[in-house]
């Protein structure tokens, strides 16, 4: 089992907190590029629309914290991508071919078998009509689910990390967290969770 990176703390961790995209899935970016090209878009259209376009960022932020649902997000984002992109299940179409990270799921199962309590902590990209967690087959692995649209908070707000610790019922120094540093994962100083980070390029077969 992974051990906490904080060597000064000697208590064995009893919780494992996992992010979703790029951790319990493989890197979605190649799949999104291929999907864009299949839709007649530039390869980087998905990333650019969600991350760089002001309205695209606004819509995605609203989706993450539950101010709009996935169906409304599909409509608005499809229009930003191109007039010829259909909004029907847009999120599901873009994510359908993103593979699950089987080795990470196996690690989670091993942790659970070893007595760790597991938490899924994810900035949401909607639950209906496409549920990414069910699609990846990982929902039932977890004792605790903290999904941003459900709780009305999103990373990197320190409150969502503390909420996860509270729901795990574990003291702050106990859990290990696994996420993606390039997307801002990292438990804020207000939470003393031991941290372990992985890059999305981790080999997974």
C-alpha positions as CSV (number, residue, x, y, z in Angstrom):
1,X,0.0,0.0,0.0
2,X,1.2,3.6,-0.6
3,X,2.5,5.4,2.4
4,X,2.2,9.1,3.3
5,X,4.8,11.4,1.9
6,X,5.0,13.2,5.3
7,X,7.7,11.2,6.9
8,X,7.4,13.2,10.1
9,X,4.0,11.6,10.7
10,X,4.3,8.0,11.9
11,X,0.6,7.1,12.3
12,X,-0.5,4.6,9.6
13,X,-3.0,6.2,7.2
14,X,-6.5,4.8,7.4
15,X,-8.2,6.5,4.5
16,X,-7.6,6.9,0.7
17,X,-9.1,9.8,-1.2
18,X,-9.1,9.5,-5.0
19,X,-9.8,12.0,-7.7
20,X,-11.7,10.7,-10.8
21,X,-10.6,12.1,-14.2
22,X,-7.0,11.1,-15.0
23,X,-6.8,9.0,-11.8
24,X,-9.6,6.4,-12.0
25,X,-9.6,7.0,-15.8
26,X,-6.7,7.1,-18.2
27,X,-5.7,10.5,-19.5
28,X,-8.9,11.7,-21.3
29,X,-7.1,14.3,-23.5
30,X,-6.1,12.0,-26.4
31,X,-9.7,10.7,-26.6
32,X,-11.1,14.2,-26.5
33,X,-8.8,15.2,-29.4
34,X,-9.9,12.2,-31.4
35,X,-13.6,12.9,-30.6
36,X,-13.2,16.5,-31.8
37,X,-11.7,15.5,-35.1
38,X,-14.5,12.9,-35.6
39,X,-17.0,15.8,-35.2
40,X,-15.2,17.9,-37.7
41,X,-13.6,20.2,-35.1
42,X,-10.0,21.2,-34.4
43,X,-8.3,18.7,-32.2
44,X,-8.0,21.1,-29.3
45,X,-11.6,22.5,-29.6
46,X,-12.8,20.6,-26.5
47,X,-10.0,21.9,-24.2
48,X,-10.1,25.4,-25.6
49,X,-13.9,25.7,-25.2
50,X,-14.0,24.4,-21.7
51,X,-10.8,26.2,-20.5
52,X,-10.2,29.3,-22.6
53,X,-13.6,30.5,-23.8
54,X,-15.1,32.8,-21.2
55,X,-18.6,31.5,-21.7
56,X,-17.3,27.9,-21.8
57,X,-15.5,28.5,-18.5
58,X,-18.7,30.0,-17.0
59,X,-20.8,27.1,-18.1
60,X,-18.4,24.5,-16.8
61,X,-18.0,26.2,-13.4
62,X,-21.8,26.4,-13.1
63,X,-22.0,22.6,-14.0
64,X,-19.3,21.7,-11.4
65,X,-21.2,23.3,-8.5
66,X,-24.7,22.3,-9.6
67,X,-26.0,25.6,-10.7
68,X,-26.9,24.0,-14.0
69,X,-27.4,20.4,-15.0
70,X,-25.6,18.4,-17.6
71,X,-28.4,18.7,-20.2
72,X,-28.3,22.5,-20.0
73,X,-24.5,22.4,-20.2
74,X,-24.7,20.2,-23.2
75,X,-26.9,22.7,-25.0
76,X,-24.7,25.7,-24.2
77,X,-21.4,24.1,-24.9
78,X,-22.4,22.4,-28.1
79,X,-23.4,25.9,-29.5
80,X,-19.9,27.2,-28.5
81,X,-18.1,24.3,-30.2
82,X,-19.9,24.6,-33.5
83,X,-23.3,25.1,-35.0
84,X,-23.1,21.6,-36.5
85,X,-22.3,19.8,-33.1
86,X,-25.5,18.2,-31.7
87,X,-26.1,18.8,-28.0
88,X,-27.6,15.4,-27.4
89,X,-25.6,13.7,-24.6
90,X,-22.6,15.8,-25.5
91,X,-20.6,15.0,-22.4
92,X,-21.3,11.3,-22.8
93,X,-20.2,11.3,-26.4
94,X,-16.9,13.1,-25.6
95,X,-16.2,10.7,-22.7
96,X,-17.5,7.4,-24.0
97,X,-14.2,6.1,-25.1
98,X,-12.0,7.2,-22.2
99,X,-10.7,4.0,-20.7
100,X,-10.9,3.2,-17.0
101,X,-7.6,3.0,-15.0
102,X,-7.7,-0.6,-14.1
103,X,-4.5,-0.6,-12.0
104,X,-5.8,2.3,-9.9
105,X,-9.1,0.6,-9.4
106,X,-7.2,-2.5,-8.3
107,X,-5.2,-0.3,-5.9
108,X,-8.4,1.0,-4.4
109,X,-9.8,-2.5,-4.0
110,X,-6.6,-3.6,-2.3
111,X,-6.8,-0.6,0.0
112,X,-10.4,-1.4,1.0
113,X,-9.5,-5.0,1.6
114,X,-6.7,-3.8,3.9
115,X,-9.1,-1.8,6.0
116,X,-8.8,1.7,4.5
117,X,-11.9,3.8,4.1
118,X,-12.2,5.1,0.5
119,X,-13.5,8.5,-0.6
120,X,-14.2,9.7,-4.1
121,X,-13.6,13.4,-4.3
122,X,-14.4,14.8,-7.7
123,X,-15.2,18.0,-9.4
124,X,-18.3,17.0,-11.3
125,X,-19.1,17.2,-14.9
126,X,-22.7,16.2,-14.5
127,X,-24.5,13.0,-13.5
128,X,-27.4,12.9,-16.0
129,X,-27.9,11.9,-18.7
130,X,-24.3,10.6,-18.6
131,X,-22.9,9.4,-15.3
132,X,-19.1,9.2,-15.7
133,X,-18.6,7.3,-12.4
134,X,-21.1,4.6,-13.4
135,X,-19.7,4.4,-16.9
136,X,-16.2,3.8,-15.4
137,X,-17.6,1.2,-13.0
138,X,-16.0,2.8,-10.0
139,X,-18.9,4.2,-7.9
140,X,-19.4,1.1,-5.7
141,X,-15.7,1.0,-4.7
142,X,-16.2,3.9,-2.3
143,X,-17.5,4.3,1.2
144,X,-17.8,8.1,0.7
145,X,-18.7,10.1,-2.4
146,X,-18.0,13.9,-2.4
147,X,-19.1,15.2,-5.9
148,X,-18.9,18.9,-6.3
149,X,-22.3,19.4,-7.9
150,X,-24.0,17.5,-5.1
151,X,-22.3,19.4,-2.3
152,X,-22.2,22.8,-4.0
153,X,-18.5,23.1,-3.5
154,X,-15.6,22.5,-5.9
155,X,-11.8,22.0,-5.6
156,X,-9.7,23.9,-4.8
157,X,-12.1,25.3,-2.1
158,X,-10.6,24.1,1.2
159,X,-14.1,23.4,2.5
160,X,-14.6,20.4,0.1
161,X,-11.4,18.8,1.4
162,X,-12.5,19.2,5.0
163,X,-16.0,17.9,4.1
164,X,-14.3,14.8,2.7
165,X,-12.3,14.2,5.9
166,X,-15.4,14.8,8.0
167,X,-17.4,12.2,5.9
168,X,-14.6,9.7,6.2
169,X,-14.7,10.2,9.9
170,X,-10.9,10.2,10.1
171,X,-8.5,12.6,11.7
172,X,-6.8,15.1,9.3
173,X,-3.4,13.5,9.2
174,X,-4.7,10.0,8.4
175,X,-5.8,9.8,4.8
176,X,-3.7,9.7,1.7
177,X,-5.0,11.7,-1.3
178,X,-4.3,10.8,-4.9
179,X,-4.9,13.4,-7.6
180,X,-3.3,15.4,-10.4
181,X,-1.0,18.2,-9.5
182,X,-1.3,19.9,-12.9
183,X,-5.0,20.4,-12.2
184,X,-4.4,22.0,-8.8
185,X,-4.9,18.9,-6.6
186,X,-3.4,19.3,-3.3
187,X,-5.0,19.4,0.1
188,X,-4.8,23.0,1.3
189,X,-2.8,23.9,4.5
190,X,-6.1,24.0,6.4
191,X,-6.3,20.2,6.0
192,X,-3.3,18.3,7.3
193,X,-4.0,15.3,5.1
194,X,-0.9,13.4,4.1
195,X,-0.6,13.8,0.3
196,X,0.5,11.5,-2.5
197,X,0.2,12.8,-6.0
198,X,0.4,11.0,-9.3
199,X,0.7,12.3,-12.9
200,X,-1.7,11.3,-15.5
201,X,1.1,9.6,-17.5
202,X,1.3,6.8,-14.9
203,X,1.4,3.5,-16.7
204,X,-1.9,1.7,-16.5
205,X,-2.8,-1.5,-18.2
